[in-house]
Amino acid sequence: MVFIRSAWVWFSSSMLILIFLPVMGITWLIDRDAGKYATGRQFRRLGSWMVKVNPAWTLKVSGTMPSDMRKPYIVVGNHQSLADIPLVSVLPWDMKWVGKASLFSLPIMGWMLQMANDIPVHRESRRSRAQVMIDVKDRLQKHISVMIMPEGTRSMDGTVGDFNDGGFKLALKLGIPILPLALDGAFDALPRDGWKFGAGSLIRLHVFDPISTESWEGSGTELRDHVRAQIIQHIADWRAVSPEHVDGLAK
């Protein structure tokens, strides 16, 4: 049953990609917005539909959505699975994702990432990481939020790993608010080294209230630690365990 369901999801997702590719291409051609906001929204709608066609996933979203979709935030969240990308895409505004540069070279999906004006990064390259900060600033100045997963890679065991503080320091420098997200259940929904989708996966996504960086009195590192602790506590509450069971650095 899991095999059949997983095969169906991959097939239907492939069909959705083929449908959305020309739609995105047309939108990209007529999208006059400097940040390609409408094109990006089409790409996120693709992710949202991928969630809808997956019979194994039940997604529950909580929290308060931003009232102004063009108010820029640096959005940060924990990273459990490749499923995080379509799952977060159900949120009703466009965010430019910072992602592995190798994804941007893939046929079809890479083209869509480029049309959406997402941001590639070679994590092993200091020059590339510096360019990412420039690109993030560019998108924010165009009134579009940017999505960063500060762990830099998927969780190995479902816990929350160490956070890089680069995005938090940039938020303080630019006076851009931080919008934290907590995600849980994606690790089992699409395991790290497999292609089969978890059976009957309940996935939770929470949008926290924005954190103003203009009134923040601490450092970027302290802001990072505050947000990470906030996410860990929320996931721990979902699981009804202590935060130490969610904190990958506590082991």
C-alpha positions in Angstrom: 0.0 0.0 0.0 2.8 2.4 0.9 4.5 1.6 -2.4 1.4 2.2 -4.4 0.6 5.5 -2.6 4.2 6.7 -2.9 4.2 5.9 -6.6 1.0 7.8 -7.1 2.3 10.9 -5.3 5.5 11.0 -7.3 3.5 10.5 -10.6 1.0 13.2 -9.7 3.7 15.6 -8.6 5.5 15.1 -11.9 2.3 15.8 -13.8 1.8 19.0 -11.7 5.3 20.1 -12.5 4.7 19.6 -16.2 1.5 21.6 -15.9 3.0 24.4 -13.9 6.1 24.8 -16.0 4.4 26.6 -19.0 2.2 28.5 -16.6 5.2 29.8 -14.8 6.9 30.6 -18.1 4.0 32.7 -19.2 3.7 34.4 -15.9 7.5 35.1 -15.9 7.2 36.8 -19.3 4.4 39.1 -18.3 5.5 39.6 -14.6 6.8 43.2 -14.4 7.4 43.1 -10.7 11.1 43.7 -10.0 11.1 40.7 -7.6 9.0 38.4 -9.8 6.5 38.1 -7.1 3.7 36.7 -9.2 6.0 34.1 -10.8 7.2 33.1 -7.3 3.6 32.7 -6.2 2.9 30.3 -9.1 5.9 28.2 -7.9 4.6 28.1 -4.3 1.1 27.1 -5.7 2.8 24.1 -7.3 4.1 23.1 -3.9 0.7 23.6 -2.3 -0.9 21.3 -4.9 1.8 18.7 -4.2 0.6 18.7 -0.6 -3.0 18.4 -1.6 -2.5 15.4 -3.9 -0.6 13.4 -1.2 -3.2 11.2 0.6 -0.6 10.3 3.3 -0.2 13.8 4.6 -2.5 15.7 7.0 -1.2 19.3 7.4 -2.3 21.5 10.2 -1.3 25.2 10.1 -1.5 27.4 13.1 -0.6 31.0 14.0 -1.4 34.4 12.5 -0.6 35.1 8.9 0.9 38.5 8.1 -1.7 41.0 7.0 0.5 42.6 4.4 1.9 40.0 2.0 4.5 42.5 0.6 5.9 43.5 4.0 9.4 41.8 3.9 10.5 39.4 6.6 13.4 37.1 7.0 11.5 33.9 7.6 13.4 31.2 9.4 12.5 27.6 10.3 13.8 24.2 11.2 14.6 21.8 8.4 13.4 18.2 8.7 12.9 16.9 5.1 12.7 17.7 1.4 9.0 17.8 2.1 9.5 21.1 3.9 9.5 23.0 0.7 6.0 22.1 -0.6 4.7 22.1 3.0 5.8 25.7 3.7 4.6 26.7 0.2 1.0 26.4 1.5 1.5 29.7 3.3 -0.4 32.5 1.3 2.5 34.7 0.3 5.7 34.5 -1.8 9.0 34.0 -0.1 12.3 33.6 -2.0 14.0 30.5 -0.8 17.7 30.2 -0.2 18.6 26.7 -1.5 21.5 24.5 -2.6 23.0 25.7 -5.9 22.9 22.2 -7.3 19.1 22.3 -7.3 19.2 25.3 -9.7 21.1 23.2 -12.3 18.4 20.5 -12.5 16.3 20.2 -15.6 12.8 21.7 -15.2 12.9 22.1 -11.4 16.1 24.2 -11.7 14.5 26.4 -14.4 11.5 26.9 -12.2 13.7 27.9 -9.2 15.5 30.5 -11.5 12.2 31.9 -12.8 10.9 32.2 -9.3 14.0 34.4 -8.5 15.0 32.1 -5.6 18.6 32.3 -4.3 21.3 29.6 -4.9 24.1 29.1 -2.4 27.3 26.9 -2.6 27.5 26.3 1.2 31.2 25.3 1.0 32.1 28.6 -0.7 32.7 31.7 1.4 32.3 33.9 -1.7 28.9 32.3 -2.5 27.7 32.8 1.1 28.7 36.5 0.9 26.8 36.8 -2.4 23.7 35.2 -0.8 23.6 38.1 1.7 23.6 40.5 -1.2 20.9 38.6 -2.9 18.8 38.4 0.2 19.1 42.2 0.7 18.0 42.7 -2.9 14.8 40.6 -2.5 14.0 42.3 0.8 14.4 45.8 -0.8 11.9 44.7 -3.4 9.4 44.0 -0.7 9.5 40.2 -0.8 10.3 38.0 2.2 13.2 35.5 2.1 13.0 32.0 3.5 16.1 30.7 5.3 16.6 27.4 7.0 19.6 28.2 9.3 20.5 24.6 10.0 21.8 24.5 6.4 20.8 20.9 5.9 18.1 18.4 6.7 17.9 16.9 10.2 19.4 13.5 10.6 17.0 12.4 13.3 14.1 14.8 13.5 15.7 17.0 16.2 16.7 20.7 15.7 20.3 21.2 14.8 22.6 24.2 15.2 21.5 27.5 13.6 23.8 29.7 11.5 23.5 33.3 12.7 24.1 35.0 9.3 20.5 35.7 8.5 19.8 37.0 12.0 22.8 39.4 11.8 21.6 40.7 8.4 18.0 41.2 9.8 19.5 43.4 12.6 21.6 45.3 10.2 18.7 46.1 7.8 16.1 46.5 10.5 14.0 43.7 8.9 11.7 41.6 11.3 12.3 37.9 11.8 9.3 35.6 11.2 9.9 32.2 12.8 8.2 29.0 11.6 8.1 25.6 13.4 7.6 22.5 11.4 7.1 19.0 12.7 6.2 15.6 11.2 8.0 16.2 7.9 10.9 14.0 9.0 8.6 10.9 9.0 6.5 12.2 6.1 9.4 11.9 3.7 12.4 10.1 5.2 15.9 11.5 4.5 17.2 8.5 2.5 14.1 7.1 1.0 11.5 7.8 -1.7 8.5 6.2 0.1 6.1 8.6 1.9 5.2 7.9 5.5 1.8 6.4 6.1 -0.7 8.6 7.8 1.7 11.4 8.6 0.4 14.3 10.7 2.4 17.4 10.0 2.2 20.6 11.9 3.3 24.1 10.8 3.2 27.1 13.1 3.7 30.7 12.2 5.0 32.8 15.1 4.4 36.4 15.7 7.2 38.5 14.0 10.1 39.6 16.0 11.0 43.3 15.6 14.8 43.8 15.1 14.5 47.5 15.6 13.6 47.0 19.3 15.9 44.0 19.8 18.6 44.9 22.2 20.9 41.9 21.9 23.3 40.6 19.3 22.5 38.6 16.2 23.8 35.4 17.9 21.4 36.1 20.8 18.5 36.6 18.4 19.4 33.3 16.7 19.4 31.5 20.1 16.1 33.0 21.1 14.4 32.0 17.9 15.9 28.5 18.0 14.7 28.0 21.6 11.3 29.2 20.6 11.0 26.7 17.8 12.3 23.8 19.9 9.9 24.6 22.7 6.9 24.6 20.3 7.9 21.3 18.8 8.4 19.8 22.3 4.9 21.0 23.2 3.5 19.3 20.1 5.3 16.0 21.0 4.6 16.4 24.8 8.2 15.9 25.6 10.9 18.1 27.2 12.9 20.5 25.0 16.0 18.4 25.5 14.4 15.7 23.4 14.0 18.0 20.5 17.3 19.9 20.8 19.9 18.2 18.7 22.7 20.0 20.5 21.6 18.7 23.9 22.7 15.1 23.0 
